[in-house]
Amino acid sequence: MGTGERLNEHVTGEKWPTIGERQSMLEEYVDVIRRLWTGEEVTFRGTYYEVEQAVLFTRPDEPPPILVAAKGEQAAELAGRIGDGLVATSPEAEAVKTFEEKGGRGKPKHAQVTLCWAEDEPTARRVAQEWFPNTALKGPLSTELSRPDDFDQATAMVTEDDIAEAMPCGPDPDKHVEAVREYVDAGFDHVYLHQVGPDQEGFFRFWEEELRPRLSRALDRADVA
């Protein structure tokens, strides 16, 4: 769970809250969810949400863990307080430290590593720029832009060099290993590889034949999938 993106939510016509408001909303609805998972009747009147005599009659034997997405220390502090784990997309060691200090010690820390494999680096850079240029956007644009056209205009300024700085591109497994190592060194213990572009079959061959064996030799502190 996270604080959302304007692109997905402004279409309801409601005011788009500030990041501070969205974090408070996140904390409140996680509280409501945990209350409902007890199976008891829940009446809740908070700052943002109201629930009247609600009961979940069909529940899992064990409540599923709530992993909280966070970028930056303030969000990591919230994740440590209310979450059962952390999710992130950048190797911020300080955010991991804050998460652990604020209640997340011993909880799983998941990261997404975005990359683009292709048979040669120029092809990988071109594919990444075409399919996922938003990974190179700076600041809070990815959560604050409201229309697909806005993303098209913002990413029109993204060059292949920008893409190559934002993610490893090409067939060199060492580049991808180093990208994963940044997250492991930052403290993440679960790493998900996000392959950009349509050639997923080619990436899986690369994963089986080259990248997984190289990662197994280089890293022994994380679960990489």
N, C-alpha and C positions, 0 to 999 in steps of 0.2 A: 504494500500500500504506500501511497505517496500523496503529495499535495496537488497533483494534477497539472494539466496543461490547458492554457486558454483556448487553444485550437479546438479541443474536444468539448469544452464546457460553456463557452460564452454563447453558444447557439440557443440556449434556453432563455436568453434575454435577461438573466439575472446579472447583477453587478459582479464583475470579476474581482474577488478579494485580493488584498495584498498578501505577500508571502507570510507575514506574521499571522494574519487572520486564517490563512489556509492551514498553517501549522496547528493553530488552536482548534480548528475544525477537525483536523486529522486526529488529534489527541482525544477529542470528545467522541468521535464515532468509533474509534477503537475501544473506548470504554463501553459504549453501548453494545458493540459486538460481543465483547467478553461477558457482559452481563447476560445477554441472550443465550450464550453457549452454556450457561449453567442449567438451563432448562426451567428456571423459575419464571414466574410472571414478572415482567419488567415494566415499570412506569418511570419514565425519565423525562425531565424537563431541564434542558441545558441552555446554554447561550445560543446554540445553533440548531439543535435537534430536539424534537419531542417524540416520545414513544409512549403509547397509552395501552397498558395491560397487554403487552405483547408476550407471546410464548412461542418458542421454537419446539414443535412436537417431534420433528425428525432431526436428530443431531448425530454427528459422528461419535464413536466411542471415546475418542480423544480429540479435543479441539485442535484444529490445524494450527500450526505456528503462523504468527503474523510477522512477516518480514517487512521492514520499513525502508523505503528508498530515501536516500539522503545525499545531498551535495553540500559540502561546507560543514563547519563545526556546529552551527546552531541546529541544523537539521540532524546532525549526528547525535547531538545531546538528546534531542527528542526521541530519536530511534533507540538510544540506549535506555531511556526511561520507559517507553511504552511497547517496544518491539521485542520479538523473540529472535530477531536476527537483523542484520544490516544488508542492504543492497546498494551498490554504487557502480558508477561507470567511469570513475577516474581514480587513479592511484594516490589518494590523499592520505598519507600516513597520520597527519594530525586529526583528520576526521575519525579514523579508526581508533586512535588513542582516546579521543573524546567519547566516542561510543562506548568503549570499554570502561572508562572512568565513571560514566553516568549510568551504569547498570548493565552494560553489555558484555562484561567479562565472561568468557566461557560460551558465549552465544555465537552461532555461525555468522560469518562475514562473507557475503557473496559479491562477486564483481563480474561485470560484463566487459570483455576485451574485444573491441571491434577491430577487424582486420580484413584484408582482401587478398586472397590467393589468386594467382593466375600463372600461366606458364612463363610469363616474363613480366618484369616490373612495369614497363610502359603500359601494357594492357591492364594490369591491376590498378594503376593510378587512374587510367581513363574510366574503367568500370566503377571504381569507388566514387569518382567525381560525378558520374552519371546517376548512380543509384543511391548514394548516401552522403551528399555534400554537407548535410546539416551537422555532421559530426565535427566539422571544422568551424562552426559558428562560435563566436566568442560571447561570453557573458550569459545573461538569462534569456536570450532570444528564443531558445527552443521551448520555453514554457510561457513566454509572453506574447508571441505572435499569434494572431487570431485567425488568419485565413491561409489556405494553401498558396494563394497568389503572393502573400507576404513572404512565405518561405522561398518561393521561386525567385523573388526579387533579392532576398537576402543572400541566398546561395549562389546567385549569378556572379557574385564577387569572389567566390571561393575558387582558387586555382588548384591545379594538380599539385603544386608545391605545398599548398596549405593542407591538402589531403594527406600527402606523404608525411607531413609533420604530425598530423592528428592520428594516423593509424599506420601500422606496418603494411606495406604493399609488396606483392611479388612472391617468387618461389623460394626465397632464401629462408630456410627454417630458423636460422639463428636470429633473424629480425623478429620473428614471431615469439621465439623463446624469450628474448629480452623484454618484449612487451609484457608477456605474462609475468616475468620475473619482477617487474616494477610493482605489480599488484601484490605478489607474494611477499616481497620485501616490505611493502606498506602494511602488511598484516592480514591480508585476505586469505581465507582458507578454502574457499570454493570459487573456481573461476570458470565462467562460461565463455566460449569462443563464438563470437558473432561474425560469421562469414558474410561479407557484402557481395551482392551480385547473383546472377542466375546460375552460375556454374557450381552448384552444390556438390554434384557428383565428383567433379575434379578436386574440390576441397577435401572431400571425405577420403579420396585416394591419397592425397597429400598427407592428411591426418594419420591414416593407418600406416603408410609406408615411411614417412619421414618425421612428421611433427611429433606424434605421440611418443615414439621411441626417444627422440631428442629431449622432450620434456621430462620423460621418466628418468633419464640420466641426469638432467640438470637440476630438477626440482623434486624434492621429496616431502614438501611441507604443505602441499595443496592438492585438492581434488579438482582436476581439470576435465571439463566435458565439452 
